[in-house]
Structures are given as C-alpha cells and as structure tokens.
Amino acid sequence: MKTLKKQTALSRKRQKAIAIAKDVLKRLKLDKIRLFSGNYITPFYKFPSFGSLQQQIDEAETNCEVCALGGLFLSSVRLYNKENCEDWKHGTDFDDLKDSLKKYFSISDLVLIEGMFEGITWNSESLSRSRNKDDVNKYRKETLKRHKKKSTKTQLEIILKEICENIIRNDGSFVVPYKTTE
C-alpha cells in the first residue's frame, strides 16, 4: 500500500512537471516570457508588490526577466501555486526557487536545467561535482547547432524550448541524453 501511494504521488508530481513545461512552451509561443541569462527572476518597477502572485501572474510575467527556472516558476505559480508577491518582488536565488519547484521537479533536474540554460558560464557547485557537467554542455551546444539555421528565435528561447520538450518527452524529468564514459 505504501509503495502504491509513493508511485501515485510521483506520478502526480511528474504530471504537474509536464503541465508546467507545456505552459512554458505556450508562454514562449505567445512571446510572453522575457528571457535573461544570469538571474533567476529580475522584477521591474511595475512587478506586483502585494497579494497573491497567482492572481497577478500576467502582470508579474510582463514585468520581469527570467531564466529557465524563473520561467518554470512563473508557470508553476500560474497553474498551482499561491505565492505572495511580497516574497518575490526583490528577485530571488537558486535556494528560493528550489524550495518552490521541488514540489514538481527533483533537485538534480533543477541543477541540470540551470546548467543547460546558462551553459558553461554558470558555475554551480552541484553541477561542477557532477559527471553530467560535460554532458550538459554537449547537449546545449548540439541543441543550438541543430536549430541554428532554421530558427529566428534567440539562443535562450531555443534552449528553454528544448528543456521543456525534454521534460515532456521524459515523463516529467529532465534527462541529459549523453553519458560520459569514465
């Protein structure tokens, strides 16, 4: 019985991760997400200051720049979360987003997603210790190379789209398709 409950909880978590990824893709297609490398969420002066962030998510999205995790966060708020504006109006860091997004993604997925989005310029202790660092960089480079000639999108849009499609393809997990041999 305990195993069945764990499997059901994991299945719900993965279904929510897929829904979040699909929402990010929808927001990208509508050109609603302002992507920026180097910051998780960077609010502008009109970012909502008080009340439920979920009820003001469109205003919040219009008035900030986000990285991949920031985009996933905004979609998670849109779909499931009742965060308060007061907690996010000054921006955020990895630990803040990790605490919110771990309801939907594993910590290792979040680290890999951030590495994929930021590329080699991002220096995470977790990713640096991981054997996946070279794999993530290879995946990022090949994704950009694959889309270089057939896309008018920015590199960040291409990468975030690939991240979300990867999550959908892999049943709610982010999977790096390369394995470094030891």
VEXZADO-366321 format. One line per field, with one value per atom (N, C-alpha, C): residue in three letters; atom name; z, y, x; residue number from 1. Coordinates in nm, 4 decimals, always signed. Last residue first. Example, Ala and Ser with C-alpha at 12.3 -4.5 7.8 and 13.67 -1.06 7.14 Angstrom:
2
residu <- ser/ser/ser/ala/ala/ala
atome <- N/CA/C/N/CA/C
Z <- +0.7080/+0.7140/+0.7870/+0.7800/+0.7800/+0.7800
Y <- -0.2250/-0.1060/+0.0030/-0.5690/-0.4500/-0.3300
X <- +1.2850/+1.3670/+1.2900/+1.3190/+1.2300/+1.3200
num <- 2/2/2/1/1/1
// end
This chain:
182
residu <- glu/glu/glu/thr/thr/thr/thr/thr/thr/lys/lys/lys/tyr/tyr/tyr/pro/pro/pro/val/val/val/val/val/val/phe/phe/phe/ser/ser/ser/gly/gly/gly/asp/asp/asp/asn/asn/asn/arg/arg/arg/ile/ile/ile/ile/ile/ile/asn/asn/asn/glu/glu/glu/cys/cys/cys/ile/ile/ile/glu/glu/glu/lys/lys/lys/leu/leu/leu/ile/ile/ile/ile/ile/ile/glu/glu/glu/leu/leu/leu/gln/gln/gln/thr/thr/thr/lys/lys/lys/thr/thr/thr/ser/ser/ser/lys/lys/lys/lys/lys/lys/lys/lys/lys/his/his/his/arg/arg/arg/lys/lys/lys/leu/leu/leu/thr/thr/thr/glu/glu/glu/lys/lys/lys/arg/arg/arg/tyr/tyr/tyr/lys/lys/lys/asn/asn/asn/val/val/val/asp/asp/asp/asp/asp/asp/lys/lys/lys/asn/asn/asn/arg/arg/arg/ser/ser/ser/arg/arg/arg/ser/ser/ser/leu/leu/leu/ser/ser/ser/glu/glu/glu/ser/ser/ser/asn/asn/asn/trp/trp/trp/thr/thr/thr/ile/ile/ile/gly/gly/gly/glu/glu/glu/phe/phe/phe/met/met/met/gly/gly/gly/glu/glu/glu/ile/ile/ile/leu/leu/leu/val/val/val/leu/leu/leu/asp/asp/asp/ser/ser/ser/ile/ile/ile/ser/ser/ser/phe/phe/phe/tyr/tyr/tyr/lys/lys/lys/lys/lys/lys/leu/leu/leu/ser/ser/ser/asp/asp/asp/lys/lys/lys/leu/leu/leu/asp/asp/asp/asp/asp/asp/phe/phe/phe/asp/asp/asp/thr/thr/thr/gly/gly/gly/his/his/his/lys/lys/lys/trp/trp/trp/asp/asp/asp/glu/glu/glu/cys/cys/cys/asn/asn/asn/glu/glu/glu/lys/lys/lys/asn/asn/asn/tyr/tyr/tyr/leu/leu/leu/arg/arg/arg/val/val/val/ser/ser/ser/ser/ser/ser/leu/leu/leu/phe/phe/phe/leu/leu/leu/gly/gly/gly/gly/gly/gly/leu/leu/leu/ala/ala/ala/cys/cys/cys/val/val/val/glu/glu/glu/cys/cys/cys/asn/asn/asn/thr/thr/thr/glu/glu/glu/ala/ala/ala/glu/glu/glu/asp/asp/asp/ile/ile/ile/gln/gln/gln/gln/gln/gln/gln/gln/gln/leu/leu/leu/ser/ser/ser/gly/gly/gly/phe/phe/phe/ser/ser/ser/pro/pro/pro/phe/phe/phe/lys/lys/lys/tyr/tyr/tyr/phe/phe/phe/pro/pro/pro/thr/thr/thr/ile/ile/ile/tyr/tyr/tyr/asn/asn/asn/gly/gly/gly/ser/ser/ser/phe/phe/phe/leu/leu/leu/arg/arg/arg/ile/ile/ile/lys/lys/lys/asp/asp/asp/leu/leu/leu/lys/lys/lys/leu/leu/leu/arg/arg/arg/lys/lys/lys/leu/leu/leu/val/val/val/asp/asp/asp/lys/lys/lys/ala/ala/ala/ile/ile/ile/ala/ala/ala/ile/ile/ile/ala/ala/ala/lys/lys/lys/gln/gln/gln/arg/arg/arg/lys/lys/lys/arg/arg/arg/ser/ser/ser/leu/leu/leu/ala/ala/ala/thr/thr/thr/gln/gln/gln/lys/lys/lys/lys/lys/lys/leu/leu/leu/thr/thr/thr/lys/lys/lys/met/met/met
atome <- N/CA/C/N/CA/C/N/CA/C/N/CA/C/N/CA/C/N/CA/C/N/CA/C/N/CA/C/N/CA/C/N/CA/C/N/CA/C/N/CA/C/N/CA/C/N/CA/C/N/CA/C/N/CA/C/N/CA/C/N/CA/C/N/CA/C/N/CA/C/N/CA/C/N/CA/C/N/CA/C/N/CA/C/N/CA/C/N/CA/C/N/CA/C/N/CA/C/N/CA/C/N/CA/C/N/CA/C/N/CA/C/N/CA/C/N/CA/C/N/CA/C/N/CA/C/N/CA/C/N/CA/C/N/CA/C/N/CA/C/N/CA/C/N/CA/C/N/CA/C/N/CA/C/N/CA/C/N/CA/C/N/CA/C/N/CA/C/N/CA/C/N/CA/C/N/CA/C/N/CA/C/N/CA/C/N/CA/C/N/CA/C/N/CA/C/N/CA/C/N/CA/C/N/CA/C/N/CA/C/N/CA/C/N/CA/C/N/CA/C/N/CA/C/N/CA/C/N/CA/C/N/CA/C/N/CA/C/N/CA/C/N/CA/C/N/CA/C/N/CA/C/N/CA/C/N/CA/C/N/CA/C/N/CA/C/N/CA/C/N/CA/C/N/CA/C/N/CA/C/N/CA/C/N/CA/C/N/CA/C/N/CA/C/N/CA/C/N/CA/C/N/CA/C/N/CA/C/N/CA/C/N/CA/C/N/CA/C/N/CA/C/N/CA/C/N/CA/C/N/CA/C/N/CA/C/N/CA/C/N/CA/C/N/CA/C/N/CA/C/N/CA/C/N/CA/C/N/CA/C/N/CA/C/N/CA/C/N/CA/C/N/CA/C/N/CA/C/N/CA/C/N/CA/C/N/CA/C/N/CA/C/N/CA/C/N/CA/C/N/CA/C/N/CA/C/N/CA/C/N/CA/C/N/CA/C/N/CA/C/N/CA/C/N/CA/C/N/CA/C/N/CA/C/N/CA/C/N/CA/C/N/CA/C/N/CA/C/N/CA/C/N/CA/C/N/CA/C/N/CA/C/N/CA/C/N/CA/C/N/CA/C/N/CA/C/N/CA/C/N/CA/C/N/CA/C/N/CA/C/N/CA/C/N/CA/C/N/CA/C/N/CA/C/N/CA/C/N/CA/C/N/CA/C/N/CA/C/N/CA/C/N/CA/C/N/CA/C/N/CA/C/N/CA/C/N/CA/C/N/CA/C/N/CA/C/N/CA/C/N/CA/C/N/CA/C/N/CA/C/N/CA/C/N/CA/C/N/CA/C/N/CA/C/N/CA/C/N/CA/C/N/CA/C/N/CA/C/N/CA/C/N/CA/C/N/CA/C/N/CA/C/N/CA/C/N/CA/C/N/CA/C/N/CA/C/N/CA/C/N/CA/C/N/CA/C/N/CA/C/N/CA/C/N/CA/C
Z <- -1.8155/-1.7099/-1.7414/-2.0556/-2.0123/-1.9118/-2.0156/-2.0252/-1.9794/-2.1965/-2.0761/-2.1012/-2.2992/-2.3167/-2.1859/-2.2615/-2.3447/-2.3667/-1.9533/-2.0437/-2.1280/-1.8680/-1.8916/-1.9920/-1.6391/-1.7356/-1.7486/-1.6157/-1.5695/-1.6789/-1.7281/-1.6155/-1.5561/-1.9381/-1.8340/-1.7088/-2.1420/-2.0401/-1.9168/-2.3005/-2.3589/-2.2540/-2.1159/-2.1660/-2.2196/-2.0851/-1.9678/-2.0106/-2.3515/-2.2855/-2.1652/-2.3859/-2.4673/-2.4077/-2.2040/-2.1808/-2.2611/-2.3255/-2.1872/-2.1634/-2.5742/-2.5676/-2.4267/-2.4880/-2.5608/-2.5536/-2.3813/-2.2931/-2.3592/-2.6190/-2.5063/-2.4154/-2.7745/-2.8264/-2.7110/-2.6080/-2.6420/-2.6921/-2.6089/-2.4830/-2.5073/-2.8780/-2.8188/-2.6911/-3.0329/-2.9660/-2.9103/-3.3516/-3.2065/-3.1504/-3.6046/-3.5830/-3.4335/-3.7321/-3.6311/-3.6252/-3.8861/-3.9134/-3.8124/-3.8138/-3.9469/-3.9678/-3.5388/-3.5835/-3.7150/-3.4296/-3.4587/-3.5239/-3.3906/-3.4626/-3.5077/-3.2246/-3.3596/-3.4471/-2.9891/-3.0601/-3.2046/-2.9295/-2.9461/-3.0256/-2.8972/-3.0087/-3.0344/-2.6657/-2.7921/-2.9112/-2.4781/-2.5065/-2.6426/-2.4765/-2.5123/-2.5533/-2.3770/-2.5105/-2.5622/-2.1213/-2.2168/-2.3601/-2.0137/-2.0255/-2.1274/-2.0169/-2.0926/-2.1163/-1.8389/-1.9802/-2.0684/-1.6028/-1.6495/-1.7984/-1.4963/-1.6042/-1.6628/-1.2778/-1.4020/-1.5216/-1.0483/-1.1225/-1.2458/-0.9416/-0.8838/-0.9623/-1.0893/-1.1037/-1.0498/-0.9936/-1.1300/-1.1505/-0.7308/-0.7541/-0.8930/-0.7756/-0.7038/-0.7293/-1.0869/-0.9707/-0.9056/-1.2873/-1.2061/-1.0791/-1.6178/-1.4885/-1.4071/-1.8566/-1.7731/-1.6331/-1.9991/-1.9232/-1.8359/-1.9543/-2.0246/-1.9360/-1.8685/-1.8527/-1.9271/-1.9352/-1.9769/-1.9754/-1.8225/-1.9648/-2.0128/-1.5524/-1.6281/-1.7779/-1.4965/-1.4842/-1.5616/-1.5368/-1.6176/-1.6140/-1.3351/-1.4763/-1.5687/-1.1069/-1.1281/-1.2751/-1.1437/-1.1395/-1.1646/-1.1275/-1.2514/-1.2556/-0.8583/-0.9641/-1.0997/-0.7337/-0.7190/-0.8289/-0.9423/-0.8481/-0.8420/-0.9496/-1.0133/-0.9063/-0.7860/-0.9207/-0.9891/-0.5508/-0.5474/-0.6802/-0.6086/-0.5736/-0.5543/-0.6503/-0.7634/-0.7272/-0.3985/-0.4620/-0.5687/-0.3457/-0.2460/-0.3054/-0.5782/-0.5490/-0.4503/-0.5418/-0.6497/-0.6261/-0.3164/-0.3150/-0.4200/-0.4135/-0.2995/-0.2903/-0.6213/-0.6511/-0.5367/-0.5519/-0.5771/-0.5965/-0.6611/-0.5910/-0.6177/-0.6379/-0.7066/-0.6194/-0.4883/-0.4908/-0.5653/-0.4923/-0.5593/-0.5653/-0.3577/-0.4849/-0.5479/-0.1324/-0.1236/-0.2477/-0.2089/-0.1172/-0.1129/-0.3507/-0.4231/-0.3359/-0.2464/-0.2196/-0.2942/-0.4195/-0.3619/-0.3389/-0.4775/-0.4204/-0.3461/-0.7729/-0.6517/-0.6047/-1.0216/-0.8951/-0.7681/-1.2615/-1.2592/-1.1193/-1.2008/-1.2827/-1.2649/-1.0681/-0.9944/-1.0696/-1.2817/-1.1663/-1.0820/-1.4427/-1.4887/-1.3745/-1.2804/-1.3145/-1.3627/-1.2736/-1.1524/-1.1853/-1.5373/-1.4786/-1.3530/-1.5455/-1.6334/-1.5816/-1.3577/-1.3360/-1.4211/-1.4862/-1.3599/-1.3259/-1.7133/-1.7282/-1.6002/-1.6103/-1.6728/-1.6842/-1.6748/-1.6070/-1.6832/-1.5973/-1.6852/-1.6061/-1.5573/-1.5077/-1.6193/-1.6229/-1.5569/-1.4919/-1.7232/-1.8116/-1.7548/-1.4946/-1.6103/-1.7054/-1.3361/-1.2911/-1.4100/-1.4894/-1.4626/-1.4201/-1.4746/-1.6052/-1.5897/-1.1958/-1.2672/-1.4028/-0.9913/-1.0667/-1.1590/-0.8636/-0.9152/-1.0008/-0.7834/-0.8825/-0.9451/-0.5828/-0.7090/-0.8186/-0.3756/-0.4349/-0.5686/-0.2262/-0.2591/-0.3197/-0.3672/-0.2580/-0.3111/-0.5955/-0.4643/-0.3532/-0.9362/-0.8252/-0.6887/-1.1136/-1.0627/-0.9432/-1.2103/-1.2053/-1.1591/-1.2139/-1.1176/-1.1077/-1.2594/-1.2967/-1.1972/-1.1263/-1.1373/-1.1826/-1.2350/-1.2163/-1.2361/-1.1393/-1.1647/-1.1341/-1.1882/-1.1855/-1.2175/-1.4092/-1.2951/-1.3026/-1.6311/-1.5202/-1.3963/-1.9158/-1.8539/-1.7379/-1.9787/-1.9475/-1.8769/-2.1483/-2.1009/-2.0822/-2.0946/-2.1230/-2.0625/-2.2301/-2.1353/-2.1825/-2.4348/-2.3063/-2.2076/-2.6908/-2.6699/-2.5403/-2.7290/-2.7224/-2.7023/-2.7044/-2.8342/-2.8406/-2.4299/-2.5295/-2.6655/-2.3263/-2.2982/-2.3951/-2.4168/-2.4590/-2.4401/-2.2734/-2.4201/-2.4765/-2.0129/-2.0542/-2.2075/-2.0250/-2.0062/-2.0469/-2.0486/-2.1577/-2.1464/-1.7972/-1.9194/-2.0387/-1.6351/-1.6225/-1.7486/-1.7149/-1.7351/-1.7272/-1.6249/-1.7683/-1.7984/-1.3505/-1.4189/-1.5692/-1.3077/-1.2867/-1.3547/-1.3597/-1.4420/-1.4285/-1.1520/-1.2918/-1.3851/-0.9314/-0.9408/-1.0859/-0.9871/-0.9830/-0.9980/-0.9659/-1.0913/-1.0974/-0.6978/-0.8005/-0.9349/-0.5847/-0.5575/-0.6625/-0.6809/-0.7169/-0.6961/-0.5571/-0.7029/-0.7500/-0.2872/-0.3367/-0.4882/-0.2862/-0.2535/-0.3039/-0.3454/-0.4358/-0.4112/-0.1168/-0.2478/-0.3481/+0.0811/+0.0855/-0.0500/+0.0000/+0.0000/+0.0000
Y <- +0.6814/+0.7047/+0.6325/+0.8604/+0.7363/+0.7682/+1.0430/+1.0479/+0.9144/+1.0273/+0.9725/+0.9730/+1.2243/+1.1769/+1.1213/+1.3426/+1.2234/+1.1682/+1.4205/+1.4556/+1.3315/+1.4810/+1.3758/+1.4246/+1.5801/+1.6349/+1.5352/+1.4400/+1.4518/+1.5151/+1.3989/+1.4900/+1.5044/+1.2110/+1.1857/+1.2704/+1.2979/+1.2074/+1.1982/+1.4842/+1.3560/+1.2518/+1.6977/+1.6326/+1.4934/+1.7612/+1.7261/+1.6510/+1.8279/+1.7174/+1.6693/+2.0572/+1.9390/+1.8146/+2.2229/+2.1874/+2.0647/+2.2367/+2.1906/+2.1420/+2.3491/+2.2132/+2.1554/+2.6028/+2.5152/+2.3708/+2.6994/+2.6774/+2.5871/+2.7093/+2.6238/+2.5970/+2.8963/+2.7613/+2.6657/+3.1201/+3.0623/+2.9188/+3.1627/+3.1308/+3.0706/+3.2275/+3.1067/+3.0669/+3.3404/+3.3626/+3.2302/+3.2343/+3.2531/+3.2791/+3.1599/+3.3026/+3.3348/+2.8609/+2.9311/+3.0788/+2.7046/+2.7002/+2.7770/+2.7171/+2.7635/+2.7726/+2.6242/+2.7478/+2.8014/+2.3895/+2.4906/+2.6167/+2.2400/+2.1794/+2.2853/+2.4095/+2.3783/+2.3252/+2.3989/+2.5256/+2.5029/+2.1255/+2.1823/+2.3117/+2.1077/+2.0371/+2.0859/+2.2663/+2.3028/+2.2365/+2.1155/+2.2562/+2.2969/+1.8706/+1.8749/+2.0172/+1.9574/+1.8962/+1.9038/+2.0434/+2.1390/+2.0859/+1.8001/+1.9128/+2.0123/+1.6539/+1.6061/+1.7195/+1.7946/+1.7891/+1.7451/+1.7463/+1.8811/+1.8815/+1.4962/+1.5407/+1.6762/+1.4400/+1.3904/+1.4414/+1.7111/+1.6091/+1.5650/+1.9232/+1.7936/+1.6786/+2.1213/+2.1032/+1.9673/+2.1111/+2.0673/+2.0413/+2.2066/+2.0774/+2.0240/+2.4556/+2.3546/+2.2161/+2.6070/+2.5514/+2.4479/+2.8486/+2.7671/+2.7232/+2.9244/+2.9038/+2.8087/+2.9175/+3.0355/+3.0181/+2.6978/+2.6868/+2.8080/+2.7368/+2.6920/+2.6963/+2.8055/+2.9030/+2.8636/+2.5771/+2.7115/+2.8092/+2.3610/+2.3600/+2.5020/+2.4365/+2.4202/+2.4236/+2.4262/+2.5529/+2.5475/+2.1527/+2.2520/+2.3856/+2.0442/+2.0182/+2.1182/+2.1399/+2.1725/+2.1543/+2.0196/+2.1657/+2.2110/+1.7470/+1.8014/+1.9533/+1.7375/+1.7121/+1.7607/+1.7858/+1.8841/+1.8629/+1.7131/+1.6725/+1.7822/+1.9049/+1.8555/+1.8095/+1.9802/+1.9324/+1.8666/+2.0723/+2.0055/+1.9366/+2.2230/+2.0824/+2.0036/+2.4914/+2.3985/+2.2515/+2.6170/+2.6219/+2.5135/+2.5611/+2.5292/+2.5282/+2.6660/+2.5227/+2.4827/+2.9389/+2.8691/+2.7189/+2.9800/+3.0176/+2.9405/+2.8881/+2.8213/+2.8540/+3.0705/+2.9294/+2.8601/+3.3760/+3.2987/+3.1522/+3.6778/+3.5510/+3.4873/+3.9888/+3.8885/+3.7658/+4.1347/+4.1792/+4.0815/+4.0123/+4.1415/+4.1938/+3.7756/+3.7666/+3.9016/+3.8060/+3.7152/+3.7193/+3.9656/+4.0212/+3.9366/+3.7993/+3.8935/+3.9451/+3.4615/+3.6023/+3.6900/+3.1742/+3.2509/+3.3946/+2.9381/+3.0605/+3.1349/+2.7332/+2.7898/+2.9149/+2.6209/+2.5504/+2.6301/+2.7790/+2.6570/+2.6081/+3.0045/+3.0194/+2.8984/+2.8815/+2.9723/+2.9856/+2.7454/+2.6681/+2.7534/+2.9616/+2.8696/+2.7847/+3.0732/+3.1521/+3.0628/+2.8519/+2.9021/+2.9795/+2.8376/+2.7234/+2.7669/+3.0893/+3.0603/+2.9436/+3.0443/+3.1508/+3.1317/+2.8435/+2.8127/+2.9190/+2.9929/+2.8725/+2.8414/+3.3367/+3.2296/+3.1089/+3.6446/+3.5172/+3.4292/+3.9696/+3.8825/+3.7579/+4.1322/+4.0733/+3.9984/+4.2036/+4.2990/+4.2343/+4.0014/+4.1148/+4.2046/+3.8441/+3.7922/+3.9045/+4.0101/+3.9733/+3.9284/+4.0152/+4.1402/+4.1112/+3.7424/+3.8055/+3.9366/+3.6994/+3.6358/+3.6999/+3.7694/+3.8780/+3.8270/+3.5407/+3.6272/+3.7411/+3.4445/+3.3705/+3.4591/+3.6183/+3.6243/+3.5531/+3.7943/+3.6635/+3.6803/+4.0908/+3.9975/+3.8682/+4.3368/+4.2818/+4.1833/+4.4111/+4.4206/+4.3493/+4.3249/+4.3341/+4.3284/+4.5343/+4.3995/+4.4108/+4.7751/+4.7506/+4.6088/+4.7704/+4.8566/+4.8307/+4.4201/+4.5608/+4.6404/+4.1401/+4.2202/+4.3638/+3.8704/+4.0097/+4.0957/+3.5540/+3.6425/+3.7841/+3.4666/+3.3761/+3.4506/+3.5716/+3.5987/+3.5056/+3.4732/+3.5289/+3.5626/+3.5646/+3.4746/+3.5458/+3.6014/+3.6689/+3.5690/+3.6413/+3.5573/+3.6387/+3.7002/+3.7757/+3.6974/+3.5520/+3.5370/+3.6181/+3.5805/+3.6429/+3.6390/+3.4701/+3.5734/+3.6529/+3.2515/+3.3785/+3.4985/+3.0629/+3.0790/+3.2116/+3.0864/+3.1205/+3.1492/+2.9923/+3.1304/+3.1773/+2.7252/+2.8117/+2.9588/+2.6411/+2.6401/+2.7309/+2.6672/+2.7484/+2.7542/+2.4698/+2.6093/+2.7031/+2.2402/+2.2766/+2.4225/+2.2465/+2.2566/+2.2973/+2.2076/+2.3304/+2.3518/+1.9504/+2.0631/+2.1970/+1.8090/+1.8119/+1.9298/+1.8474/+1.8948/+1.9067/+1.7141/+1.8587/+1.9185/+1.4548/+1.5139/+1.6658/+1.4233/+1.4246/+1.4836/+1.4289/+1.5254/+1.5367/+1.2042/+1.3382/+1.4469/+1.0048/+1.0232/+1.1608/+1.0307/+1.0571/+1.0831/+0.9502/+1.0847/+1.1236/+0.6866/+0.7811/+0.9247/+0.5773/+0.5801/+0.6810/+0.6029/+0.6705/+0.6845/+0.4372/+0.5789/+0.6592/+0.1909/+0.2446/+0.3943/+0.1596/+0.1711/+0.2313/+0.1266/+0.2417/+0.2665/-0.1195/+0.0000/+0.1266
X <- +3.3639/+3.4640/+3.5917/+3.1784/+3.2423/+3.3508/+2.8864/+3.0308/+3.0873/+2.6012/+2.6666/+2.8168/+2.3256/+2.4635/+2.5145/+2.0780/+2.0874/+2.2286/+1.9476/+2.0566/+2.0861/+1.6206/+1.7196/+1.8231/+1.3951/+1.4897/+1.6035/+1.0629/+1.2019/+1.2858/+0.8151/+0.8264/+0.9647/+0.8620/+0.7623/+0.7836/+1.0269/+1.0800/+0.9909/+0.8940/+0.9368/+0.9729/+0.8763/+0.7550/+0.7879/+1.1475/+1.0669/+0.9406/+1.2095/+1.2783/+1.1971/+1.0572/+1.0262/+1.0905/+1.1961/+1.0559/+1.0145/+1.4506/+1.4361/+1.2930/+1.3855/+1.4419/+1.4273/+1.3016/+1.2088/+1.2574/+1.5402/+1.4257/+1.3221/+1.6983/+1.7371/+1.6177/+1.5582/+1.5841/+1.6145/+1.5731/+1.4422/+1.4576/+1.8493/+1.7817/+1.6438/+1.8990/+1.9574/+1.8844/+1.5929/+1.7200/+1.7721/+1.4558/+1.4493/+1.5890/+1.4515/+1.4739/+1.4707/+1.5949/+1.5176/+1.5541/+1.7618/+1.6188/+1.5340/+2.0296/+1.9912/+1.8402/+2.0334/+2.0987/+2.0428/+1.9498/+1.8477/+1.9033/+2.1808/+2.0688/+1.9676/+2.3289/+2.3772/+2.2628/+2.1805/+2.1957/+2.2398/+2.2143/+2.0801/+2.0884/+2.4889/+2.4262/+2.2842/+2.5252/+2.5901/+2.5222/+2.3730/+2.3417/+2.3985/+2.5100/+2.3679/+2.3280/+2.7585/+2.7494/+2.6053/+2.6817/+2.7391/+2.7342/+2.5936/+2.5007/+2.5538/+2.8333/+2.7183/+2.6181/+2.9925/+3.0322/+2.9163/+2.8324/+2.8658/+2.9033/+2.7873/+2.6992/+2.7375/+2.9278/+2.9872/+2.9076/+2.9322/+2.8593/+2.9376/+3.0518/+3.0871/+3.0248/+2.9267/+3.0713/+3.1157/+2.6665/+2.6934/+2.8416/+2.7076/+2.6428/+2.6745/+2.8211/+2.8991/+2.8413/+2.7914/+2.7230/+2.8116/+2.8335/+2.9221/+2.8502/+2.7767/+2.7127/+2.7976/+2.9013/+2.9246/+2.8680/+2.8204/+2.9453/+2.9737/+2.4628/+2.5826/+2.7053/+2.2103/+2.3186/+2.4452/+2.0559/+2.0162/+2.1333/+2.1977/+2.1636/+2.1317/+2.2053/+2.3291/+2.3058/+1.9301/+2.0021/+2.1342/+1.8865/+1.8139/+1.8868/+2.0492/+2.0801/+2.0107/+1.9151/+2.0564/+2.0937/+1.6637/+1.6757/+1.8193/+1.7278/+1.6717/+1.6896/+1.8115/+1.9108/+1.8597/+1.5677/+1.6756/+1.7791/+1.2819/+1.3865/+1.4927/+0.9770/+1.0999/+1.1978/+0.7641/+0.7359/+0.8557/+0.8541/+0.7238/+0.6948/+1.0723/+1.0966/+0.9664/+1.0081/+0.9967/+1.0179/+1.0535/+0.9221/+0.9052/+1.3207/+1.2192/+1.0793/+1.4388/+1.4477/+1.3387/+1.3991/+1.3297/+1.3282/+1.5668/+1.4250/+1.3467/+1.8162/+1.7516/+1.6029/+1.8765/+1.8510/+1.7777/+1.6935/+1.8141/+1.7769/+1.5229/+1.5349/+1.6702/+1.3375/+1.4169/+1.4346/+1.1666/+1.3063/+1.3964/+0.9182/+0.9327/+1.0760/+0.8624/+0.9345/+0.9663/+0.7073/+0.8213/+0.9106/+0.4949/+0.5944/+0.7218/+0.3262/+0.4120/+0.5252/+0.3027/+0.2754/+0.3745/+0.1722/+0.2830/+0.2393/+0.0166/-0.0386/+0.0719/+0.0283/+0.0841/+0.0130/-0.0517/-0.0722/-0.0506/-0.0259/-0.1060/-0.1434/+0.1297/+0.0087/-0.0833/+0.3426/+0.2538/+0.1212/+0.4546/+0.4057/+0.3115/+0.5262/+0.4220/+0.3677/+0.7260/+0.6074/+0.4937/+0.9104/+0.8466/+0.7189/+0.9942/+0.9225/+0.8471/+1.1227/+1.0092/+0.9257/+1.3248/+1.2276/+1.1034/+1.4668/+1.3996/+1.2959/+1.5559/+1.4736/+1.3973/+1.5176/+1.5960/+1.5024/+1.3383/+1.3608/+1.4586/+1.2239/+1.3021/+1.3338/+0.9017/+1.0264/+1.0966/+0.6383/+0.7273/+0.8481/+0.4868/+0.5159/+0.6241/+0.4578/+0.5315/+0.5726/+0.2946/+0.4292/+0.5144/+0.0616/+0.1337/+0.2773/-0.0022/+0.0214/+0.0982/-0.0370/+0.0745/+0.1015/-0.2015/-0.1399/-0.0288/-0.2791/-0.3853/-0.3310/-0.0276/-0.1052/-0.2136/+0.0457/+0.1187/+0.0401/-0.1687/-0.1405/-0.0690/-0.0185/-0.1255/-0.0756/+0.2033/+0.1228/+0.0196/+0.3458/+0.4095/+0.3339/+0.4190/+0.3230/+0.3926/+0.6424/+0.6164/+0.5218/+0.7220/+0.5778/+0.5432/+1.0048/+0.9370/+0.7865/+1.0857/+1.0911/+1.0076/+1.2720/+1.1499/+1.1792/+1.4190/+1.4575/+1.3328/+1.4937/+1.3797/+1.4279/+1.7665/+1.6514/+1.5231/+2.0246/+1.9365/+1.8165/+2.1619/+2.2376/+2.1564/+1.9733/+2.0701/+2.1388/+1.6354/+1.7604/+1.8507/+1.3265/+1.4365/+1.5636/+1.0061/+1.1291/+1.2452/+0.7232/+0.8339/+0.9533/+0.5426/+0.5106/+0.6268/+0.5005/+0.6024/+0.5784/+0.3503/+0.2775/+0.3705/+0.5532/+0.4866/+0.4101/+0.6065/+0.7096/+0.6459/+0.3650/+0.4042/+0.5134/+0.3795/+0.2688/+0.3060/+0.6046/+0.6060/+0.4965/+0.5013/+0.6164/+0.6230/+0.3026/+0.2643/+0.3780/+0.4587/+0.3674/+0.3242/+0.5847/+0.6649/+0.5779/+0.3558/+0.4360/+0.5187/+0.2801/+0.1878/+0.2618/+0.5064/+0.4732/+0.3808/+0.4793/+0.6007/+0.5754/+0.2375/+0.2434/+0.3667/+0.3201/+0.2142/+0.2143/+0.5067/+0.5529/+0.4483/+0.3338/+0.4432/+0.4903/+0.1744/+0.1133/+0.2192/+0.3740/+0.3029/+0.2365/+0.4415/+0.5427/+0.4757/+0.1966/+0.2498/+0.3535/+0.1867/+0.0817/+0.1294/+0.4124/+0.4047/+0.3003/+0.3366/+0.4573/+0.4523/+0.1100/+0.0950/+0.2143/+0.2350/+0.1343/+0.1130/+0.3916/+0.4555/+0.3589/+0.1948/+0.2849/+0.3509/+0.0814/+0.0000/+0.0862
num <- 182/182/182/181/181/181/180/180/180/179/179/179/178/178/178/177/177/177/176/176/176/175/175/175/174/174/174/173/173/173/172/172/172/171/171/171/170/170/170/169/169/169/168/168/168/167/167/167/166/166/166/165/165/165/164/164/164/163/163/163/162/162/162/161/161/161/160/160/160/159/159/159/158/158/158/157/157/157/156/156/156/155/155/155/154/154/154/153/153/153/152/152/152/151/151/151/150/150/150/149/149/149/148/148/148/147/147/147/146/146/146/145/145/145/144/144/144/143/143/143/142/142/142/141/141/141/140/140/140/139/139/139/138/138/138/137/137/137/136/136/136/135/135/135/134/134/134/133/133/133/132/132/132/131/131/131/130/130/130/129/129/129/128/128/128/127/127/127/126/126/126/125/125/125/124/124/124/123/123/123/122/122/122/121/121/121/120/120/120/119/119/119/118/118/118/117/117/117/116/116/116/115/115/115/114/114/114/113/113/113/112/112/112/111/111/111/110/110/110/109/109/109/108/108/108/107/107/107/106/106/106/105/105/105/104/104/104/103/103/103/102/102/102/101/101/101/100/100/100/99/99/99/98/98/98/97/97/97/96/96/96/95/95/95/94/94/94/93/93/93/92/92/92/91/91/91/90/90/90/89/89/89/88/88/88/87/87/87/86/86/86/85/85/85/84/84/84/83/83/83/82/82/82/81/81/81/80/80/80/79/79/79/78/78/78/77/77/77/76/76/76/75/75/75/74/74/74/73/73/73/72/72/72/71/71/71/70/70/70/69/69/69/68/68/68/67/67/67/66/66/66/65/65/65/64/64/64/63/63/63/62/62/62/61/61/61/60/60/60/59/59/59/58/58/58/57/57/57/56/56/56/55/55/55/54/54/54/53/53/53/52/52/52/51/51/51/50/50/50/49/49/49/48/48/48/47/47/47/46/46/46/45/45/45/44/44/44/43/43/43/42/42/42/41/41/41/40/40/40/39/39/39/38/38/38/37/37/37/36/36/36/35/35/35/34/34/34/33/33/33/32/32/32/31/31/31/30/30/30/29/29/29/28/28/28/27/27/27/26/26/26/25/25/25/24/24/24/23/23/23/22/22/22/21/21/21/20/20/20/19/19/19/18/18/18/17/17/17/16/16/16/15/15/15/14/14/14/13/13/13/12/12/12/11/11/11/10/10/10/9/9/9/8/8/8/7/7/7/6/6/6/5/5/5/4/4/4/3/3/3/2/2/2/1/1/1
// end
